[in-house]
């Protein structure tokens, strides 16, 4: 499991001004501490060595094709060695690991990080902060995305009596203000008729602190991004309360670069995107090995990594900047502005796909249109380095029932939202002869309410009926 935070104490409930002040202070502190050093864009004294600093989030595993997996494969270094043979320079890559996108932004606008990866809401803060401090950045590619928004989840304790978002009224909810998970929480509460500022007691906490708060009972629920909800559910420390896929609004992670660096080092940007495409191909061609590589680097269980990054995982990995994602980014601006976390953001000026277009050549338009994704129903057996895919959840249940004691992980897609979740952590519904999985009790109850005769059953009962 992930290492525990050094200071797991829960934050006090924060009002809107306090949260804004906390976020601004965090950014300012990181910025001031880094302004004293020179930027990374300068060559070494001999004029031949170029240092490239990459900021990434190892445990935010939908950025792995621009971070953890990319680093483990050595793809970027290989591309830069090839570039060095062409231009006579020596390239050095410095990898800096962060827990969230905010410190990456602070380091970028200070000239200390050249290329960074983060979620959609932090990307907008990256754009706004860069413009504000006359250190503009640009979005150059996507890492992982989900067209319905399922990369973010609200979870609660396993024994909690909370069954839907409506039950959160007046409760303490931990999230990271300004993150994509916070954006999901705000939108979901609004849809449920709850004021996201006054209807709950929001705790502004780092993911690890929020996870500890949930376990200690000082938070009633936790809204977080990958991979925290899946990790806690896998460990039996949480259950899904709200599936971000119910919003049906795209969410994604992407790669941003400093304008000054991109203008001075376009060959390095090109090399990075070539390496990212290589890592993306590797993830798709070797999904189990890729998950195991990321697990070794992060300390996450491979089964959790595969939930999100596997062949039929919650995330689809594709570097292209799809129109649906850009459109979603524009809608996100309103959420951040309403929380007074940013002013206007010119998304069209921030998005720059000409580098990734160059990387793809004539195949870019076709790749940008594609949203193909394999089946989300999979079983991973112990002792095997591959998974078994199924078109229907009933077929998966029969297979799992036929291999007692050998199932390492089984994944199924929510019958309503399509969100992949663990079979043994899902809520199952028997509807006639059909056995249907749901990520949350709320989506399962919605099905039961709309289908007379349907009823919820336990996973063990679903396995027994499938035999």
C-alpha positions as CSV (number, residue, x, y, z in Angstrom):
1,X,0.0,0.0,0.0
2,X,1.0,3.6,-0.2
3,X,3.2,4.9,2.6
4,X,1.2,6.7,5.3
5,X,1.4,10.5,5.4
6,X,3.9,12.0,7.9
7,X,1.1,14.2,9.4
8,X,-2.3,12.5,8.9
9,X,-4.2,15.0,11.1
10,X,-7.4,16.2,9.4
11,X,-7.7,19.8,8.2
12,X,-10.4,22.0,9.7
13,X,-13.4,22.6,7.6
14,X,-12.6,25.5,5.2
15,X,-14.8,28.3,3.9
16,X,-14.4,29.6,0.4
17,X,-11.9,32.4,1.4
18,X,-9.8,30.1,3.6
19,X,-9.5,27.5,0.8
20,X,-8.5,30.2,-1.7
21,X,-5.9,31.5,0.7
22,X,-4.5,28.1,1.4
23,X,-4.2,27.3,-2.3
24,X,-2.6,30.6,-3.0
25,X,-0.2,30.2,-0.1
26,X,0.9,26.8,-1.3
27,X,1.6,28.1,-4.8
28,X,3.4,31.2,-3.5
29,X,5.6,29.2,-1.1
30,X,6.7,26.8,-3.8
31,X,7.2,29.7,-6.2
32,X,9.3,31.9,-3.9
33,X,11.5,29.0,-2.8
34,X,12.3,28.2,-6.4
35,X,12.8,31.7,-7.8
36,X,16.2,31.9,-6.1
37,X,17.7,29.3,-8.4
38,X,18.3,29.7,-12.1
39,X,16.1,27.9,-14.6
40,X,16.7,24.6,-16.2
41,X,16.7,25.9,-19.7
42,X,20.3,27.0,-19.8
43,X,23.1,24.8,-21.2
44,X,26.0,23.7,-19.0
45,X,29.2,25.7,-18.9
46,X,30.6,23.7,-21.7
47,X,27.7,24.7,-23.9
48,X,27.0,21.1,-24.8
49,X,24.9,19.7,-22.0
50,X,21.1,20.5,-21.9
51,X,19.2,19.6,-18.7
52,X,15.5,18.9,-19.1
53,X,13.4,18.7,-15.9
54,X,10.2,16.7,-16.0
55,X,7.6,17.1,-13.2
56,X,5.3,14.1,-12.8
57,X,3.0,12.4,-10.3
58,X,4.1,8.8,-9.9
59,X,1.0,7.8,-8.0
60,X,-1.5,9.7,-10.2
61,X,-1.3,6.7,-12.5
62,X,-3.2,8.1,-15.5
63,X,-0.2,10.2,-16.2
64,X,2.2,7.2,-16.5
65,X,2.8,7.5,-20.2
66,X,4.3,10.9,-19.4
67,X,5.8,9.9,-16.1
68,X,6.2,6.6,-14.2
69,X,6.0,4.2,-17.2
70,X,7.8,6.5,-19.5
71,X,10.6,6.8,-17.0
72,X,10.9,3.1,-16.4
73,X,11.1,2.4,-20.1
74,X,13.9,5.0,-20.7
75,X,12.1,6.1,-23.8
76,X,12.7,9.8,-23.4
77,X,16.4,9.3,-22.7
78,X,16.7,7.2,-25.9
79,X,15.0,9.8,-28.0
80,X,17.3,12.5,-26.6
81,X,20.4,10.4,-27.2
82,X,19.3,10.1,-30.8
83,X,18.8,13.9,-30.9
84,X,22.2,14.4,-29.4
85,X,23.8,12.4,-32.2
86,X,22.1,14.8,-34.6
87,X,23.0,18.1,-32.9
88,X,26.2,17.3,-31.0
89,X,24.6,18.0,-27.6
90,X,24.4,15.9,-24.4
91,X,20.9,15.8,-22.8
92,X,20.3,15.1,-19.2
93,X,16.8,14.3,-17.8
94,X,15.9,15.2,-14.2
95,X,12.7,13.6,-13.0
96,X,10.9,15.3,-10.1
97,X,7.9,13.5,-8.4
98,X,5.0,15.4,-6.9
99,X,1.8,14.4,-5.2
100,X,-0.4,16.9,-7.0
101,X,-0.3,19.3,-9.9
102,X,-0.1,22.6,-7.9
103,X,3.7,22.3,-7.0
104,X,4.5,21.3,-10.6
105,X,2.8,24.5,-11.8
106,X,4.7,26.6,-9.2
107,X,8.0,25.1,-10.4
108,X,7.1,25.6,-14.0
109,X,6.3,29.3,-13.7
110,X,9.6,29.7,-11.8
111,X,11.5,28.1,-14.7
112,X,12.5,25.1,-12.6
113,X,10.4,22.4,-14.4
114,X,10.2,22.4,-18.2
115,X,7.5,19.7,-18.8
116,X,4.8,18.6,-16.4
117,X,1.7,16.3,-16.3
118,X,-1.5,16.8,-14.3
119,X,-5.3,16.6,-14.4
120,X,-7.7,18.8,-16.2
121,X,-8.5,21.3,-13.4
122,X,-4.8,21.7,-12.4
123,X,-4.0,22.2,-16.1
124,X,-6.3,25.3,-16.1
125,X,-4.7,26.6,-13.0
126,X,-1.3,26.0,-14.8
127,X,-2.5,28.1,-17.7
128,X,-3.9,30.9,-15.5
129,X,-0.8,31.0,-13.2
130,X,1.6,31.0,-16.2
131,X,-0.2,33.9,-17.8
132,X,-0.5,35.9,-14.5
133,X,3.3,35.7,-13.9
134,X,4.3,36.2,-17.5
135,X,5.6,32.6,-17.7
136,X,3.0,31.1,-20.1
137,X,2.6,27.4,-20.6
138,X,0.8,25.3,-23.2
139,X,-1.1,22.0,-23.3
140,X,0.6,19.7,-25.8
141,X,-0.9,16.2,-25.3
142,X,-3.2,14.0,-23.3
143,X,-2.1,11.0,-21.2
144,X,-5.2,9.1,-19.9
145,X,-8.9,10.1,-20.2
146,X,-12.4,8.9,-19.5
147,X,-15.2,10.4,-21.6
148,X,-17.8,10.0,-18.8
149,X,-15.6,11.3,-16.0
150,X,-15.0,8.1,-14.1
151,X,-11.4,8.9,-13.2
152,X,-12.7,10.6,-10.0
153,X,-14.8,8.8,-7.3
154,X,-16.4,9.7,-4.0
155,X,-15.8,6.9,-1.5
156,X,-16.9,6.3,2.1
157,X,-16.1,3.9,4.8
158,X,-17.1,0.2,4.2
159,X,-19.6,0.2,7.1
160,X,-21.0,3.7,6.4
161,X,-24.8,4.1,6.2
162,X,-24.3,6.7,3.4
163,X,-25.7,5.4,0.2
164,X,-26.0,8.4,-2.1
165,X,-24.7,12.0,-2.5
166,X,-27.9,13.2,-0.9
167,X,-26.7,11.6,2.3
168,X,-23.6,13.9,2.3
169,X,-25.7,17.0,3.4
170,X,-24.0,18.4,6.5
171,X,-21.2,15.8,6.4
172,X,-17.4,16.2,6.4
173,X,-16.0,15.5,2.9
174,X,-12.3,15.4,2.2
175,X,-10.9,16.5,-1.2
176,X,-8.1,18.5,-2.7
177,X,-9.4,21.9,-3.5
178,X,-8.7,22.9,-7.2
179,X,-8.2,19.3,-8.2
180,X,-10.2,17.3,-10.8
181,X,-11.7,15.3,-7.9
182,X,-12.9,18.5,-6.3
183,X,-14.5,19.5,-9.6
184,X,-16.4,16.2,-9.7
185,X,-17.6,16.7,-6.2
186,X,-18.8,20.3,-6.9
187,X,-20.7,19.3,-10.0
188,X,-22.2,16.1,-8.4
189,X,-23.4,18.0,-5.4
190,X,-25.0,20.7,-7.6
191,X,-26.8,18.0,-9.5
192,X,-28.0,16.5,-6.2
193,X,-29.4,20.0,-5.2
194,X,-26.7,20.5,-2.5
195,X,-24.7,23.7,-2.2
196,X,-21.1,22.6,-2.6
197,X,-19.9,25.4,-0.4
198,X,-22.5,25.4,2.4
199,X,-24.3,22.1,2.1
200,X,-21.3,20.0,3.3
201,X,-18.2,20.6,5.5
202,X,-15.4,20.4,3.0
203,X,-11.9,19.4,4.2
204,X,-9.1,20.6,1.9
205,X,-6.5,17.8,2.2
206,X,-3.8,16.1,0.3
207,X,-5.0,12.6,-0.9
208,X,-3.0,10.7,1.6
209,X,-4.2,12.8,4.5
210,X,-7.8,12.5,3.3
211,X,-7.4,8.7,3.1
212,X,-6.2,8.7,6.7
213,X,-9.1,11.0,7.7
214,X,-11.6,8.6,6.2
215,X,-10.2,5.6,8.0
216,X,-10.0,7.5,11.4
217,X,-13.6,8.7,11.0
218,X,-12.7,12.4,11.0
219,X,-14.1,12.5,7.4
220,X,-17.4,11.0,6.3
221,X,-16.4,10.7,2.7
222,X,-13.4,11.2,0.4
223,X,-13.6,12.6,-3.2
224,X,-10.3,11.9,-4.9
225,X,-8.6,11.1,-8.2
226,X,-6.7,8.1,-9.4
227,X,-5.6,5.9,-7.8
228,X,-6.8,6.6,-4.3
229,X,-10.5,5.4,-4.5
230,X,-9.5,2.2,-6.2
231,X,-6.7,1.6,-3.7
232,X,-8.9,2.0,-0.7
233,X,-11.6,-0.1,-2.2
234,X,-9.1,-2.9,-3.1
235,X,-7.8,-2.9,0.5
236,X,-11.4,-3.1,1.9
237,X,-11.0,0.3,3.5
238,X,-13.7,2.1,1.4
239,X,-16.6,1.6,-0.8
240,X,-17.7,3.7,-3.8
241,X,-20.5,6.2,-2.9
242,X,-20.5,8.2,-6.2
243,X,-19.2,7.2,-9.6
244,X,-17.7,10.1,-11.5
245,X,-19.0,8.4,-14.6
246,X,-22.5,9.4,-13.6
247,X,-21.7,13.0,-14.5
248,X,-21.1,12.0,-18.2
249,X,-18.5,14.8,-18.6
250,X,-15.0,14.0,-19.8
251,X,-12.1,14.1,-17.5
252,X,-8.4,13.7,-18.5
253,X,-4.8,14.3,-17.6
254,X,-2.4,16.0,-19.9
255,X,1.1,17.3,-20.6
256,X,2.0,21.0,-20.3
257,X,5.3,22.7,-21.3
258,X,6.7,26.1,-20.7
259,X,6.4,28.4,-23.7
260,X,9.9,29.6,-23.3
261,X,11.3,26.1,-23.2
262,X,9.2,24.9,-26.2
263,X,10.3,27.8,-28.3
264,X,14.0,27.3,-27.4
265,X,14.0,23.5,-27.5
266,X,11.4,22.3,-30.0
267,X,13.5,19.2,-30.7
268,X,13.2,18.2,-27.0
269,X,9.4,18.6,-27.0
270,X,9.3,16.5,-30.2
271,X,11.5,13.9,-28.5
272,X,9.2,13.8,-25.4
273,X,6.1,13.3,-27.5
274,X,7.8,10.5,-29.5
275,X,8.7,8.9,-26.2
276,X,5.2,9.3,-24.8
277,X,3.8,7.6,-27.9
278,X,6.2,4.8,-27.4
279,X,5.1,4.4,-23.8
280,X,1.5,4.5,-24.9
281,X,2.1,1.7,-27.4
282,X,3.9,-0.4,-24.7
283,X,1.0,0.0,-22.3
284,X,-1.5,-1.1,-24.9
285,X,0.7,-4.0,-26.2
286,X,1.8,-5.2,-22.8
287,X,-0.9,-4.0,-20.3
288,X,-0.1,-6.5,-17.5
289,X,3.7,-5.9,-17.6
290,X,3.0,-2.1,-17.8
291,X,0.9,-2.4,-14.6
292,X,3.5,-4.4,-12.9
293,X,6.2,-1.9,-13.8
294,X,4.1,1.0,-12.4
295,X,3.3,-1.0,-9.3
296,X,7.0,-1.6,-8.6
297,X,7.8,2.1,-9.0
298,X,4.9,3.4,-6.9
299,X,4.2,0.8,-4.3
300,X,0.7,0.4,-5.5
301,X,-0.8,-3.1,-5.9
302,X,-0.6,-4.2,-9.5
303,X,-4.4,-5.1,-9.3
304,X,-5.1,-1.4,-8.5
305,X,-3.0,-0.1,-11.4
306,X,-4.7,-2.5,-13.8
307,X,-8.1,-1.3,-12.7
308,X,-7.3,2.0,-14.2
309,X,-4.6,1.4,-16.7
310,X,-5.3,-2.1,-18.0
311,X,-6.5,-3.2,-21.4
312,X,-10.1,-2.4,-20.5
313,X,-9.2,0.0,-17.7
314,X,-11.1,3.1,-16.6
315,X,-8.6,5.2,-18.5
316,X,-8.0,5.3,-22.2
317,X,-4.5,6.3,-23.1
318,X,-4.1,8.4,-26.2
319,X,-1.8,11.5,-26.7
320,X,-4.1,13.2,-29.1
321,X,-6.0,16.3,-28.0
322,X,-9.6,15.3,-28.8
323,X,-12.3,18.0,-29.3
324,X,-14.4,16.5,-26.6
325,X,-11.6,16.9,-24.1
326,X,-10.9,20.5,-25.1
327,X,-14.7,21.3,-24.9
328,X,-14.7,19.8,-21.4
329,X,-11.8,21.9,-20.4
330,X,-13.7,25.0,-21.4
331,X,-16.6,23.9,-19.2
332,X,-14.2,23.4,-16.3
333,X,-13.2,27.0,-16.3
334,X,-16.7,28.0,-15.0
335,X,-16.3,25.7,-12.0
336,X,-12.9,27.1,-11.0
337,X,-14.1,30.7,-11.5
338,X,-17.2,30.1,-9.3
339,X,-14.9,28.9,-6.6
340,X,-12.7,32.1,-7.1
341,X,-9.7,29.9,-7.8
342,X,-8.9,31.5,-11.2
343,X,-10.0,34.3,-13.5
344,X,-10.8,33.9,-17.2
345,X,-8.7,31.2,-19.0
346,X,-8.2,31.3,-22.8
347,X,-8.4,27.6,-23.4
348,X,-7.9,27.9,-27.2
349,X,-4.7,29.8,-26.7
350,X,-3.5,27.2,-24.1
351,X,-4.1,24.2,-26.2
352,X,-1.3,23.7,-28.8
353,X,-1.6,20.4,-30.7
354,X,0.9,21.2,-33.5
355,X,3.7,19.2,-31.7
356,X,1.6,16.1,-31.4
357,X,0.3,16.6,-35.0
358,X,3.9,16.5,-36.1
359,X,4.5,13.4,-34.1
360,X,1.6,11.6,-35.8
361,X,2.0,13.0,-39.3
362,X,-0.8,12.2,-41.6
363,X,-2.4,9.8,-39.1
364,X,-3.3,12.4,-36.6
365,X,-6.9,13.2,-37.7
366,X,-7.8,9.5,-37.6
367,X,-6.2,9.0,-34.2
368,X,-7.9,12.0,-32.8
369,X,-11.3,10.7,-33.8
370,X,-10.8,7.2,-32.3
371,X,-12.1,6.4,-28.9
372,X,-11.9,2.7,-29.2
373,X,-11.6,0.8,-25.8
374,X,-11.5,-2.9,-25.1
375,X,-14.0,-4.8,-23.0
376,X,-13.9,-3.8,-19.3
377,X,-14.9,-7.3,-18.1
378,X,-11.6,-9.1,-17.3
379,X,-10.2,-11.7,-14.9
380,X,-6.6,-11.9,-13.8
381,X,-5.7,-15.3,-12.5
382,X,-2.9,-16.0,-10.0
383,X,0.3,-17.2,-11.7
384,X,-0.6,-15.8,-15.1
385,X,0.9,-12.7,-16.8
386,X,-2.2,-12.2,-18.9
387,X,-5.9,-11.6,-18.4
388,X,-9.1,-13.2,-19.7
389,X,-11.7,-10.9,-21.3
390,X,-15.5,-11.4,-21.5
391,X,-18.2,-9.8,-23.4
392,X,-20.8,-10.1,-20.6
393,X,-20.5,-10.1,-16.8
394,X,-22.3,-13.4,-16.5
395,X,-19.6,-15.1,-18.5
396,X,-17.0,-13.5,-16.2
397,X,-18.8,-14.9,-13.2
398,X,-18.9,-18.4,-14.6
399,X,-15.2,-18.2,-15.3
400,X,-14.4,-16.9,-11.8
401,X,-16.6,-19.5,-10.2
402,X,-14.8,-22.2,-12.1
403,X,-11.4,-21.1,-10.7
404,X,-11.9,-20.9,-7.0
405,X,-8.9,-19.5,-5.1
406,X,-7.1,-18.6,-8.3
407,X,-8.7,-15.2,-9.1
408,X,-6.2,-12.5,-8.5
409,X,-8.6,-9.7,-9.6
410,X,-11.9,-9.6,-11.5
411,X,-13.1,-6.4,-13.1
412,X,-16.6,-5.6,-14.4
413,X,-18.3,-2.6,-16.0
414,X,-21.1,-0.8,-14.2
415,X,-24.3,-1.6,-16.2
416,X,-25.4,2.0,-16.2
417,X,-22.2,4.2,-16.5
418,X,-19.8,1.6,-17.9
419,X,-17.3,2.4,-15.2
420,X,-15.0,-0.5,-14.4
421,X,-14.8,-1.7,-10.8
422,X,-13.8,-4.8,-8.9
423,X,-16.3,-7.6,-9.2
424,X,-16.1,-8.4,-5.5
425,X,-16.6,-4.8,-4.5
426,X,-19.5,-4.1,-6.9
427,X,-23.2,-4.1,-6.0
428,X,-24.8,-6.9,-8.0
429,X,-28.4,-7.0,-9.2
430,X,-30.4,-10.0,-10.3
431,X,-32.9,-8.9,-13.0
432,X,-34.6,-12.1,-14.3
433,X,-31.9,-14.3,-15.6
434,X,-29.4,-11.4,-15.9
435,X,-26.7,-10.6,-13.3
436,X,-25.7,-7.0,-13.5
437,X,-22.8,-5.2,-11.7
438,X,-22.8,-1.6,-10.4
439,X,-20.0,0.4,-8.9
440,X,-22.2,2.0,-6.3
441,X,-25.3,1.3,-4.3
442,X,-26.9,4.4,-5.9
443,X,-26.6,3.2,-9.5
444,X,-27.8,-0.3,-8.4
445,X,-30.8,1.1,-6.7
446,X,-31.6,3.3,-9.7
447,X,-31.8,0.1,-11.8
448,X,-33.9,-1.7,-9.3
449,X,-36.3,1.2,-9.1
450,X,-36.7,1.2,-12.9
451,X,-37.0,-2.6,-13.3
452,X,-39.8,-4.3,-11.3
453,X,-38.7,-7.7,-9.9
454,X,-35.0,-6.8,-9.9
455,X,-33.2,-7.0,-6.6
456,X,-29.7,-6.6,-5.2
457,X,-27.7,-9.7,-4.2
458,X,-24.3,-10.3,-2.8
459,X,-21.2,-11.2,-5.0
460,X,-21.1,-14.7,-3.5
461,X,-24.7,-15.2,-4.5
462,X,-24.0,-13.9,-8.0
463,X,-21.1,-16.4,-8.4
464,X,-23.3,-19.2,-7.2
465,X,-26.1,-18.4,-9.7
466,X,-23.6,-18.2,-12.5
467,X,-22.2,-21.7,-12.0
